[in-house]
Every structure is written in structure tokens, then in C-alpha cells.
Amino acid sequence: MSHQRLDYVSASPDGMKALGGVHAHVAQSGLPSTLIDLVYLRVSQINGCAYCIDMHSRDLLKAGVSVEKLVLTPVWREGGALFDTRERAALTWAETLTRVADASVSDDAYHAAIAVFNAHELTNLSIAIGLMNAYNRIAIGFRATPDAVKAAG
């Protein structure tokens, strides 16, 4: 097991507070919290961020999301009715923006997202996706220890 490289919150409290402000904006944006956490989880899965996967899985379970839905999030396209239309659109958009370096954002991807979310919602969803990508890079870069690992001793 690797240990956390440094305490990034102590190293840059103002920077982390600024990210927290963006997090607060997303939380009050009007998007359902479960949808946001599902997107946070999927982005973190793509990026391989153990700390954030642990955190957002716990948040989703506390919110009443089923274990079945949680474990099928990496393969949500095979999840059938477990994922509703807006969740599917949000997960598609999250995957597209997170993997933007591998493939640009096509007109088809944009039109599919804007068909389900209005401009305000899609902008805030995009902010949430960008935020989670930033948090993932910080947690991965500095090896933040997941709570589950801490609890296991």
C-alpha cells in the first residue's frame, strides 16, 4: 500500500477552498444530487481515483442508490432500466468530456446532451465534470488514501 505523498489541503488551503466553492456551486445548481454523485463516480472510475470512487460510492449508498446500480455504473450501458434517460445522458457527457484528449466532443454527443438538459443544466453538469477531473488529478497525484483503506488499517 502506498501512503499519501503530501497533505494538499494544508499545502494550499486557499486553492482547495476555491475548488470547494465550485463544489458548492454545483450542489446548489438545481441538478439532482444523486445525478451529480453518479457523474462524480463515473469520472473517478475512468480516471482510476480510488479515493473519489470510495467517497462517491459511499455518498450514493447513503442517498439510497441500490448496490446493483452502483456496481453497474462502470458498464451503465448494460444497466437497462437501472439508469434513467437523464442519467444516461449525463454519464455519456461525463465520459465524453473526461476523455476529450482521446476524441473531441462530436456534434452528435453535444446534441444528445442538449436534448435532455437545458443550457443552464448542461453548463453546470460540465462544470461538475471538470471539477471532478481536477479533484481526481490532485487525489491521484498525491495518493490520497481512501476511507475504506484507512478503516481496514
C-alpha positions as CSV (number, residue, x, y, z in Angstrom):
1,M,0.0,0.0,0.0
2,S,1.3,3.4,-0.9
3,H,1.0,6.3,1.5
4,Q,-0.3,9.8,0.8
5,R,2.6,11.9,-0.6
6,L,1.5,15.2,1.0
7,D,-1.4,16.9,2.6
8,Y,-2.6,19.1,-0.3
9,V,-5.3,20.7,1.8
10,S,-2.7,22.1,4.2
11,A,-0.3,22.9,1.4
12,S,-2.8,25.1,-0.4
13,P,-5.9,25.8,1.7
14,D,-7.0,28.7,-0.5
15,G,-6.7,26.6,-3.6
16,M,-8.7,23.8,-2.1
17,K,-11.2,26.3,-0.7
18,A,-11.6,27.7,-4.2
19,L,-12.4,24.2,-5.5
20,G,-14.8,23.8,-2.6
21,G,-16.6,27.0,-3.8
22,V,-17.1,25.4,-7.2
23,H,-18.3,22.2,-5.5
24,A,-20.9,24.3,-3.5
25,H,-22.0,26.0,-6.8
26,V,-22.6,22.6,-8.4
27,A,-24.5,21.4,-5.3
28,Q,-26.9,24.4,-5.5
29,S,-27.2,24.3,-9.3
30,G,-30.5,22.6,-9.3
31,L,-29.2,19.3,-10.7
32,P,-30.2,16.3,-8.5
33,S,-27.5,15.4,-6.0
34,T,-27.7,11.7,-6.9
35,L,-27.2,12.6,-10.6
36,I,-24.1,14.7,-9.7
37,D,-22.7,12.0,-7.4
38,L,-23.3,9.4,-10.2
39,V,-21.3,11.6,-12.6
40,Y,-18.6,12.1,-10.0
41,L,-18.3,8.4,-9.5
42,R,-18.1,7.6,-13.2
43,V,-15.5,10.3,-13.9
44,S,-13.5,8.9,-10.9
45,Q,-13.8,5.4,-12.3
46,I,-12.5,6.5,-15.7
47,N,-9.5,8.3,-14.1
48,G,-8.8,5.5,-11.6
49,C,-9.1,7.6,-8.5
50,A,-9.6,5.2,-5.6
51,Y,-10.1,8.0,-3.0
52,C,-13.0,9.5,-5.0
53,I,-14.5,6.2,-6.1
54,D,-14.7,5.3,-2.4
55,M,-16.2,8.7,-1.4
56,H,-18.8,8.9,-4.1
57,S,-19.8,5.2,-3.7
58,R,-20.5,5.9,0.0
59,D,-22.4,9.1,-0.8
60,L,-24.6,7.2,-3.3
61,L,-25.3,4.4,-0.9
62,K,-26.2,6.9,1.8
63,A,-28.6,8.5,-0.7
64,G,-30.4,5.2,-1.2
65,V,-28.9,4.2,-4.5
66,S,-29.0,0.4,-4.9
67,V,-25.9,-1.7,-4.7
68,E,-26.9,-3.1,-8.1
69,K,-26.9,0.3,-9.7
70,L,-23.6,1.2,-8.0
71,V,-21.7,-1.8,-9.2
72,L,-23.1,-1.5,-12.7
73,T,-22.1,2.2,-13.1
74,P,-18.8,1.3,-15.0
75,V,-21.0,-0.6,-17.5
76,W,-24.1,1.6,-17.3
77,R,-25.0,1.0,-20.9
78,E,-25.7,-2.6,-19.9
79,G,-27.7,-1.5,-16.9
80,G,-31.1,-1.3,-18.6
81,A,-33.8,0.4,-16.5
82,L,-31.5,1.0,-13.6
83,F,-30.4,4.2,-15.3
84,D,-33.0,6.7,-16.5
85,T,-32.7,8.9,-19.6
86,R,-31.1,11.9,-17.8
87,E,-28.6,9.7,-16.0
88,R,-27.7,8.0,-19.3
89,A,-27.2,11.4,-21.0
90,A,-25.2,12.7,-18.0
91,L,-22.9,9.6,-18.0
92,T,-22.4,9.9,-21.7
93,W,-21.5,13.6,-21.4
94,A,-19.2,12.8,-18.4
95,E,-17.3,10.1,-20.4
96,T,-17.0,12.4,-23.4
97,L,-15.6,15.4,-21.5
98,T,-13.3,13.2,-19.4
99,R,-11.9,11.5,-22.4
100,V,-11.7,14.7,-24.5
101,A,-8.0,14.2,-25.2
102,D,-8.7,10.9,-26.9
103,A,-11.6,12.1,-29.0
104,S,-13.0,15.5,-29.5
105,V,-16.6,16.3,-28.5
106,S,-18.7,15.5,-31.5
107,D,-21.8,17.4,-32.6
108,D,-23.8,14.2,-32.0
109,A,-22.6,14.0,-28.4
110,Y,-23.5,17.6,-27.8
111,H,-26.9,17.3,-29.5
112,A,-27.7,14.2,-27.4
113,A,-26.8,16.1,-24.2
114,I,-28.6,19.3,-25.0
115,A,-31.7,17.3,-25.9
116,V,-32.0,16.2,-22.3
117,F,-30.5,19.1,-20.4
118,N,-31.2,22.8,-20.9
119,A,-28.3,25.2,-21.4
120,H,-28.0,26.1,-17.7
121,E,-28.1,22.4,-16.6
122,L,-25.6,21.3,-19.2
123,T,-23.2,24.1,-18.3
124,N,-23.4,23.2,-14.6
125,L,-23.0,19.5,-15.5
126,S,-19.9,20.3,-17.4
127,I,-18.6,22.4,-14.5
128,A,-19.2,19.3,-12.2
129,I,-17.3,17.1,-14.7
130,G,-14.4,19.5,-14.9
131,L,-14.3,19.8,-11.1
132,M,-14.2,16.1,-10.6
133,N,-11.4,15.7,-13.1
134,A,-9.4,18.3,-11.2
135,Y,-10.1,16.6,-7.8
136,N,-9.1,13.3,-9.3
137,R,-5.8,14.6,-10.5
138,I,-5.0,16.1,-7.2
139,A,-6.0,12.9,-5.2
140,I,-4.2,10.6,-7.6
141,G,-1.1,12.8,-7.8
142,F,-0.7,13.0,-4.1
143,R,-2.1,9.5,-3.4
144,A,-5.0,10.4,-1.2
145,T,-5.9,7.4,0.9
146,P,-9.5,6.1,0.6
147,D,-11.5,5.9,3.8
148,A,-12.1,2.2,3.2
149,V,-8.3,1.6,3.2
150,K,-7.9,3.7,6.4
151,A,-10.6,1.7,8.1
152,A,-9.0,-1.6,7.1
153,G,-5.9,-0.5,8.9
